[in-house]
């Protein structure tokens, strides 16, 4: 299994490469990718430097072009595909059918991966993208159980990549518009969920309130660590109970599942977090490199080591806030 | 000049008893909707209506003069779900609405409808799906009238456009069941709690602002999208079908109001006032105006008639 690490900027890219990633993924500095955050991503000069740095060290580079253009923005996405092909990236990660169609027709030699934003949860959907655009790989949405993932792998020629670690989307990616319901901006249209431009922090008698698009997401009492108000991780009131009605502020960590994922035929593990620091990228990549190597050497006796878990615990989203009083096991 | 859009009734998004479903469609048979979408689109555990029941209803509604479309699951995870989907897609009597690309794959080469959870955000996507057999597409919920206008001027010949004009908006789908979670139950032992919430379970922010509605694995808006004031604009843009999403009560009255407003029997302002009283929580129309979906923006109807 390959390790695919996030690169929000050049220092992160170098950190990923130097810490043992097999591939890095990144985006252009605009809304053509799903991490469209201020100060993040690559302009033309840095991107060429980054690609050179990675490829000279045998690390592959994947360009994320995984948002959904509307007619008025179309030419910008088309130019981004042209640039990706010119830059000689090892693969382009896309979601939109129009973008995939343009890339497949204009650059038949360009490797295409279906982004998690493409929202393909089953092998029939993958068959469509394979037959129409020749996609080589797909990143599965974070909604499938392990047996379901295995079933997809067994029924497709497309290589399967899954998320191993990082912030957790609870909703099927590519078809969640909670963010735009509150702010007007969504991953699909704008490349960001719960965008910082719509976040407010307000000191009140009840504590520190965080709002998104004016909607109260969380109230922090004295002494509680305040986290970023991602819409689906807020505390809401349902039938008289206040709790994390959708999801706690928690990170995904599949370290314990590695032997099973390897056994299932997963081609690559993806680390979430292009918006995170180079330190995060280095730490997480190092741990996952060690884990993947250990698992490959001897899957039978593989166990996640306590120091790996501790290291990952330090950078998990869950450390930013407490879990709600009404927290429940996942299923 | 464009014709008045036809009226459709979307699939029931909630879990109702079998009797309630049959009774609902008995009334719909006499209503002025032209097109009826039938089937379970949210959760494969909702089995009170069997696939054969839906075919039975399809026959009755066809006999009542309705165009019937069989609608399908949006989130496909298990092989059993694909199996049921294949059966629906293989039927030769009715058009099928794909709500996932897996369904599109199964329908390739035959006429089909793409629901709003198939992402068609640009004309290149629309063209490609038209090559595959797409006959009608539902405009994505989060996009604005400007994009609709651009898409309408570029759409391939023979492709119909449908816009959701009334209903709580389906905003997201998950592997997790939020209704079961609200009852401290695991999804695998959900005890079919959705049956208790025939219009979804309203979720509020901690300041009591009503925000979302939980509907099993689907999350909806608490507010009801209402675009009755935009019917004239839709006609000008050549929208072919406008969709009303079912709710447990008043659906026949809602259909009647839309019918009267689109055929000139009632002013949209008056229709809007009636509709406000029939919604679970209140209305929204922000997406249409390019704003946050939950916003309410006053319609600028006059500006258009002045052109």
Interface residues (C-beta under 8 A of the other chain):
Chain A: X68 X69 X70 X71 X72 X74 X95 X96 X97 X98 X101 X102 X118 X119 X120 X121 X122 X123 X124 X125 X127 X128 X129 X131 X132 X143 X144 X145 X148 X151 X170 X171 X172 X174 X175 X176 X177 X178 X180 X181 X182 X183 X184 X186 X188 X189 X213 X215 X216 X217 X219 X232 X234 X235 X236 X237 X238 X239 X241 X242 X245 X246 X247 X326 X328 X329 X330 X331
Chain B: X74 X75 X76 X77 X78 X79 X81 X82 X85 X100 X101 X102 X103 X104 X105 X106 X108 X117 X119 X120 X121 X122 X123 X124 X125 X128 X129 X141 X142 X143 X146 X147 X150 X151 X154 X169 X171 X172 X173 X174 X175 X176 X178 X181 X182 X184 X186 X187 X188 X201 X202 X203 X204 X205 X206 X207 X208 X209 X211 X212 X214 X219 X221 X286 X287 X290 X291 X292 X293 X294
